[in-house]
Amino acid sequence: GQNVVAFQTGSFYVKCPSGSGATAGQKAFASTTDGSISFAAAGATVSGSVETNFTARNTCLAGEIAIISA
């Protein structure tokens, strides 16, 4: 019951998933069920997720903060 603002460009802080981190340059994938973020190579297939136009700008470990931008 709350409004959501969707952004197509910009830079944002996200928490790396608990099971993995991110490497600078990887694409951000958004879960189609809960919106959580995961990271993989551009063009990869991530089960239950869609590739976004956002890219990780720094390398981080699981649970750390990543900067993504598009």
C-alpha positions in Angstrom: 0.0 0.0 0.0 2.9 2.5 -0.4 4.2 4.4 -3.4 7.4 3.3 -5.0 9.7 5.5 -7.1 11.6 3.6 -9.9 14.9 5.0 -11.2 16.5 4.2 -14.5 19.7 6.1 -14.0 21.8 7.4 -11.1 24.1 6.0 -8.4 22.9 4.1 -5.4 24.1 2.2 -2.4 23.0 -1.5 -2.1 23.9 -4.2 0.3 25.7 -7.2 -1.4 23.8 -10.5 -0.9 24.7 -12.6 2.0 25.8 -15.5 -0.2 28.1 -13.6 -2.5 29.7 -10.2 -3.1 30.3 -8.2 -6.2 33.3 -7.4 -8.4 33.6 -4.0 -10.0 32.1 -4.1 -13.5 29.6 -6.8 -12.9 25.9 -6.2 -13.8 23.2 -5.9 -11.1 20.4 -8.3 -11.4 17.0 -7.7 -9.6 14.9 -10.5 -8.2 11.5 -10.7 -9.7 10.0 -11.9 -6.4 11.4 -9.5 -3.8 13.6 -7.0 -5.6 16.9 -8.1 -4.0 20.1 -7.5 -5.9 22.6 -10.0 -7.0 25.7 -9.6 -9.3 27.0 -11.5 -12.3 28.6 -10.9 -15.7 26.7 -9.0 -18.3 24.4 -11.4 -20.3 24.5 -14.1 -17.6 21.3 -15.9 -16.5 20.5 -15.5 -12.9 17.5 -17.7 -11.8 14.5 -15.6 -10.9 16.2 -12.3 -11.7 16.4 -9.9 -14.6 19.5 -8.0 -15.7 19.3 -4.2 -15.0 21.2 -1.4 -16.7 23.1 -0.8 -13.4 26.8 -1.8 -12.9 28.8 -2.4 -9.7 31.3 0.4 -9.3 33.3 -1.2 -6.5 34.3 -4.7 -5.3 32.6 -5.8 -2.1 32.2 -8.9 0.0 28.9 -10.5 1.1 27.0 -8.2 3.4 29.1 -5.1 2.5 27.9 -2.0 0.6 28.3 -1.7 -3.2 27.7 1.3 -5.3 25.8 0.7 -8.5 25.2 3.2 -11.2 23.7 3.5 -14.7 
